[in-house]
Amino acid sequence: MSIRRLMATLAGGLAIATGAGQMSSLQAQNASADFKADNAFVSQVAAGNLMEVHLGQLAASKAQTPAVKDFGNRMVSDHTSLQQLWMAAARKNGAPFNARYTTEQQQEILQLNRLSGTQFEQAYMDLMVQDHQKDLNAFQTQGRAARSSEVRDLVERAIPTLQYHYNLATQVRSQINGGAAVATNPSQPAQQPAPAGQQSPWENVKPGSTQPTTQPAQQPTTTAQQPTTTATPTTAVQTPGQSSAISAEEIGFFKQDAKFIREVAADHMLEQQLGELAATKAENPSVKQYGRKMVTDHTMMQEKWISMTTRNGMTITPGIGKNHKAKLTKLQKKSGKAFDKEYMTLEVRNHRDYINYFQREGMGARSSAVRDMTRRDTPMLMEHFNLGKQLGAQVNADVSAEIRTSSR
């Protein structure tokens, strides 16, 4: 073969390879765009999985009937595995993965937190039947109509597990109500039991997450905050499970602290999302474990704040602002040891700021309920700060941040 012909052949091969590479890159971009177009459904799935894990932990802790406890543990295991699949797909496509509870979901969690014994078990299993029916309907309609082929594939993989959960929930509910076991679903024939999810750590988002192999996280207490006594018998707010009303004056004080409360809620949500990222991306096992702890602890604290706001006649929808998003975005770009170092540096600084803010603003709040909650959360934030400095030093993070002593 002549040199000229050889060069032409090589050039042609290079052009084909380049064209194939460009086509592959274009296909990947299109796939990512399709996945992002389905972000609303993906976020709905993320919140649903997160809620099932959290309520499963609650059932494993509070239920007395073995079948309900076992069902709760299965929800933790299976929905953790499902969440990991969705989170990995979002990360691959450069899409956000936000699990934010709706107001309805928040109220359902709060209501179950207030119950115990037989009342809890019946309410939990009723909710599990309802939720899994809703999930199946959403997956079979919205999910199968998704623009992204990857989302549609994930939907098809999840439906048998959700169907099995629905059937099992129906059976357990019937058992605790003293009836015969029933396994039906109007929209889908019964499936065979899905394989149990792997007992893998919680590698994902939002409230109530921890690794299935550990003891369930301590659940937030729901004892009503005792308002300061006032001389004026004004309008009061009382919610189910609350033994006494809250005065209108205390509610007025509470509303004056709304800015502080919303910022605390945003901080907790940031920590949940940073922790979920660390549980997935961290290289150091101790950093992964710290991330999981942040998800669990800040979820627990978040729910106590949400419960308190509900008792005081105020509704908040936690969300993160521009500065928080910038921190999250910066961390998402890191990997390996650089991720571990950046994450632990951020955690030390974040918790220093939280504690200083609590001492300055929280302890100076007008509402006694806000001041009480500030006092309760501060020791846990101190624990996070100290643990962060200890672990951060091991991964060469900047742990020079110090807490300013409050004059209060």
C-alpha positions in Angstrom: 0.0 0.0 0.0 1.3 3.4 -1.0 2.0 6.1 1.6 -0.6 8.3 0.0 -3.3 5.5 0.1 -2.3 4.6 3.7 -2.7 8.2 4.8 -6.1 8.5 3.1 -7.3 5.3 4.8 -6.1 6.5 8.2 -7.8 9.9 7.6 -11.0 8.2 6.7 -10.8 6.0 9.8 -10.1 9.0 12.0 -13.1 10.8 10.5 -15.4 7.9 11.2 -14.1 7.6 14.8 -14.4 11.3 15.3 -17.9 11.3 13.9 -18.8 8.3 16.2 -17.4 10.2 19.2 -19.3 13.3 18.3 -22.5 11.2 17.9 -21.9 9.5 21.2 -21.4 12.8 23.0 -24.5 14.2 21.4 -26.5 11.2 22.4 -25.3 11.5 26.0 -26.2 15.2 26.0 -29.7 14.4 24.7 -30.2 11.7 27.2 -29.2 14.1 30.0 -31.6 16.7 28.7 -34.4 14.2 28.6 -33.6 13.1 32.2 -33.6 16.7 33.4 -36.9 17.3 31.6 -38.4 14.7 33.9 -37.0 16.4 37.0 -40.5 16.9 38.6 -41.3 13.2 38.5 -37.8 12.3 39.7 -38.1 14.6 42.7 -41.5 13.2 43.5 -39.9 9.7 43.5 -37.0 10.9 45.6 -39.3 12.3 48.3 -41.5 9.2 48.2 -38.5 6.9 48.8 -37.2 9.1 51.5 -40.5 9.1 53.3 -40.8 5.3 53.1 -37.4 5.0 54.6 -38.1 7.4 57.4 -41.5 5.9 58.3 -40.0 2.4 58.1 -37.5 3.4 60.7 -40.3 4.8 62.8 -42.3 1.6 62.5 -39.2 -0.5 63.4 -38.8 1.6 66.5 -42.4 2.1 67.6 -44.4 -0.9 66.4 -45.1 -3.7 68.8 -46.5 -6.3 66.3 -43.6 -8.2 64.7 -45.2 -8.1 61.3 -45.4 -4.3 61.4 -41.8 -4.1 62.6 -40.6 -6.4 59.8 -42.6 -4.5 57.2 -40.9 -1.2 58.4 -37.5 -2.8 58.2 -38.2 -4.0 54.6 -39.3 -0.5 53.6 -36.0 0.9 54.9 -34.0 -1.8 52.9 -36.0 -1.8 49.7 -36.6 2.0 49.3 -32.9 2.7 50.2 -31.9 0.4 47.3 -34.4 2.1 45.0 -33.3 5.5 46.0 -29.7 4.6 45.3 -30.6 3.7 41.7 -32.4 6.9 41.1 -29.7 9.0 42.7 -27.0 7.3 40.6 -29.0 8.0 37.4 -29.4 11.7 38.4 -25.7 12.0 39.1 -24.7 10.4 35.8 -27.0 12.8 33.9 -25.8 15.9 35.9 -29.4 16.4 37.1 -30.4 17.7 40.6 -31.7 15.1 43.1 -33.9 16.9 45.5 -36.2 15.1 48.0 -38.5 17.7 49.5 -41.6 16.7 51.4 -44.9 18.1 50.4 -47.1 19.8 53.1 -49.2 16.6 53.0 -46.2 14.4 53.6 -45.0 16.6 56.5 -48.4 16.4 58.1 -48.5 12.6 57.7 -45.1 12.2 59.4 -46.1 14.5 62.3 -49.4 12.6 62.8 -47.6 9.3 63.0 -45.1 10.7 65.4 -47.9 11.6 67.8 -49.3 8.1 67.8 -48.3 4.9 69.6 -49.3 1.3 70.2 -52.2 0.0 68.2 -53.2 3.4 66.9 -49.7 3.9 65.4 -49.7 0.5 63.7 -53.1 0.9 62.2 -52.4 4.4 60.9 -49.0 3.4 59.6 -50.3 0.4 57.7 -53.3 2.3 56.3 -50.9 4.9 55.0 -48.6 2.3 53.5 -51.5 0.8 51.5 -52.6 4.3 50.3 -49.1 5.5 49.5 -48.1 2.4 47.5 -51.4 2.5 45.6 -50.6 6.2 44.7 -47.0 5.2 43.8 -48.2 2.5 41.5 -50.6 4.8 39.8 -48.0 7.5 39.3 -45.4 5.1 38.0 -47.8 3.4 35.6 -49.0 6.8 34.2 -46.5 9.6 34.7 -43.5 7.3 34.9 -44.2 5.2 31.8 -44.9 8.5 29.9 -41.5 10.0 30.9 -39.4 11.6 28.2 -36.2 9.9 29.4 -35.7 6.3 28.4 -33.6 5.9 31.5 -36.4 7.1 33.7 -38.8 4.7 32.0 -36.4 1.8 32.6 -36.1 2.7 36.3 -39.9 2.9 36.5 -40.2 -0.6 35.0 -37.6 -2.0 37.5 -39.4 -0.4 40.4 -43.0 -1.4 39.7 -42.7 -5.1 40.8 -41.2 -4.0 44.1 -43.9 -1.4 44.7 -46.6 -4.0 43.7 -45.2 -6.4 46.3 -45.1 -3.7 48.9 -48.7 -2.9 48.2 -49.7 -6.6 48.5 -47.7 -7.0 51.7 -49.0 -3.9 53.2 -52.6 -5.0 52.5 -51.9 -8.4 54.2 -50.2 -6.9 57.3 -53.0 -4.3 57.7 -55.6 -7.1 57.5 -53.6 -9.1 60.0 -53.5 -6.4 62.7 -57.2 -5.6 62.1 -58.1 -9.2 62.7 -59.2 -10.0 59.2 -58.1 -12.4 56.4 -55.1 -11.5 54.4 -55.9 -9.7 51.1 -53.5 -8.9 48.2 -55.1 -6.9 45.5 -54.4 -4.0 43.3 -57.1 -2.7 40.9 -54.5 -1.4 38.4 -52.0 -4.3 38.4 -52.2 -8.1 38.8 -50.3 -9.3 41.9 -46.6 -10.0 41.4 -44.4 -12.5 43.1 -42.4 -11.2 46.0 -39.6 -9.0 44.8 -36.0 -9.9 46.0 -35.1 -8.3 49.2 -33.1 -5.1 48.8 -29.5 -5.3 49.7 -28.7 -4.2 53.2 -26.6 -1.3 52.0 -26.0 2.0 53.7 -28.3 4.9 53.0 -26.5 6.5 50.1 -29.0 9.3 49.3 -31.2 12.2 50.3 -33.7 13.4 52.8 -35.4 13.1 56.2 -35.0 10.1 58.3 -32.2 8.3 56.7 -29.7 5.9 58.2 -28.0 2.7 57.3 -30.4 -0.3 57.7 -27.8 -2.2 59.7 -27.8 0.3 62.6 -30.4 0.9 65.2 -33.2 3.2 64.0 -32.5 6.9 64.6 -34.1 8.5 67.6 -37.4 9.9 66.6 -38.3 13.5 67.4 -40.4 14.0 70.5 -43.8 15.6 70.0 -44.4 17.0 73.5 -46.2 20.3 73.1 -44.2 23.3 74.0 -45.6 25.0 77.1 -46.3 28.6 76.4 -45.5 31.4 78.8 -48.6 32.3 80.8 -50.3 35.5 79.8 -53.0 37.5 81.6 -55.0 38.0 78.4 -57.4 35.0 77.5 -57.0 35.5 73.8 -57.5 33.1 70.9 -55.5 29.9 71.1 -54.4 27.2 68.6 -54.6 23.5 69.5 -53.6 20.6 67.4 -54.3 16.9 67.8 -52.1 15.3 70.5 -51.6 18.6 72.3 -52.6 18.8 75.9 -52.9 22.5 76.2 -53.6 25.5 73.9 -51.0 28.2 73.0 -51.8 31.8 73.7 -52.3 34.3 70.9 -49.5 36.4 72.5 -47.0 33.5 72.3 -48.1 32.9 68.6 -47.4 36.5 68.0 -43.9 36.2 69.5 -43.4 33.1 67.4 -44.2 34.8 64.1 -41.7 37.6 64.9 -39.1 34.8 64.9 -40.2 33.5 61.5 -37.0 34.7 59.7 -34.8 32.8 62.2 -37.0 29.7 61.9 -36.8 29.6 58.1 -33.1 30.0 58.1 -32.7 27.2 60.6 -34.9 25.0 58.3 -32.7 25.9 55.3 -29.6 25.0 57.2 -31.0 21.6 58.2 -31.9 20.9 54.5 -28.5 21.9 53.4 -26.9 19.5 55.8 -29.2 16.7 54.6 -28.2 17.3 51.0 -24.5 17.6 51.8 -24.7 14.5 53.9 -26.4 12.6 51.1 -23.6 13.7 48.8 -20.9 12.6 51.2 -22.6 9.2 51.8 -22.3 8.6 48.0 -19.0 10.3 47.0 -16.7 10.3 50.0 -13.7 8.0 49.7 -12.9 7.8 53.4 -15.4 5.4 55.2 -15.5 7.6 58.3 -16.4 10.6 56.1 -19.2 8.5 54.6 -20.4 7.6 58.0 -20.3 11.2 59.1 -22.4 12.2 56.1 -25.0 9.6 57.0 -25.1 10.9 60.6 -25.7 14.4 59.3 -28.7 13.2 57.2 -30.2 11.4 60.2 -29.5 14.1 62.9 -30.5 17.1 60.8 -33.6 15.3 59.6 -34.6 14.6 63.2 -34.0 18.2 64.2 -35.8 19.5 61.1 -38.9 17.6 61.9 -38.9 18.9 65.4 -38.8 22.5 64.1 -41.6 21.7 61.6 -43.7 20.2 64.3 -43.2 23.2 66.5 -44.1 25.6 63.7 -47.3 23.6 63.1 -48.3 23.8 66.8 -47.8 27.5 66.7 -50.0 28.1 63.7 -47.3 28.6 61.1 -46.4 26.5 58.0 -42.9 26.4 56.5 -41.7 24.6 53.4 -37.9 24.1 53.9 -35.7 25.1 51.0 -32.2 26.3 50.4 -31.2 29.7 49.1 -28.5 31.0 46.7 -25.6 30.7 49.1 -26.5 27.2 50.2 -26.8 26.1 46.6 -23.4 27.5 45.8 -21.9 25.4 48.6 -23.6 22.3 47.3 -22.6 23.0 43.7 -19.0 23.5 44.7 -18.9 20.3 46.6 -20.5 18.3 43.8 -17.5 19.1 41.6 -15.1 17.4 43.9 -14.2 13.8 44.1 -11.9 11.4 46.0 -9.7 12.8 48.7 -10.4 16.3 47.5 -14.1 15.8 48.2 -13.4 14.5 51.7 -11.2 17.5 52.5 -13.6 20.0 51.1 -16.7 18.4 52.8 -15.1 18.2 56.2 -13.8 21.8 55.9 -17.3 22.9 55.0 -18.9 20.9 57.9 -16.6 22.5 60.5 -17.3 26.0 59.2 -21.0 25.4 58.8 -21.5 24.1 62.3 -19.4 26.8 63.8 -21.8 29.3 62.1 -24.9 27.4 63.2 -23.8 27.4 66.8 -22.8 31.1 66.8 -26.1 31.9 65.1 -28.1 29.9 67.7 -26.3 31.6 70.6 -26.8 35.1 69.1 -30.3 34.9 67.5 -31.9 31.7 68.8 -31.3 32.5 72.5 -32.5 36.0 71.9 -35.8 34.9 70.2 -39.1 36.4 71.3 -40.8 33.0 71.5 -40.1 30.8 74.4 -40.7 27.8 72.1 -37.9 28.9 69.8 -35.5 29.5 72.7 -36.3 26.0 74.1 -35.7 24.4 70.8 -32.5 26.3 70.4 -31.3 25.0 73.8 -32.2 21.4 72.8 -30.4 21.4 69.5 -27.2 23.2 70.5 -25.6 20.1 72.1 -26.1 18.1 69.0 -24.6 20.8 66.8 -21.6 21.0 69.2 -21.2 17.2 68.9 -21.2 17.6 65.1 -18.7 20.4 65.3 -16.3 18.6 67.5 -16.6 15.3 65.6 -16.1 17.3 62.3 -12.8 18.8 63.6 -11.6 15.4 64.8 -12.4 13.7 61.5 -11.4 16.7 59.4 -7.9 16.6 60.8 -7.6 13.0 59.5 -8.3 14.1 55.9 -6.3 17.3 55.9 -9.3 19.6 56.1 -9.1 23.1 57.4 -10.3 22.7 61.0 -9.2 26.1 62.3 -12.7 27.4 62.8 -13.6 28.3 66.4 -16.8 29.0 68.1 -17.3 32.4 69.5 -18.4 32.4 73.2 -21.8 34.1 73.5 -22.2 36.8 76.1 -25.7 35.6 76.9 
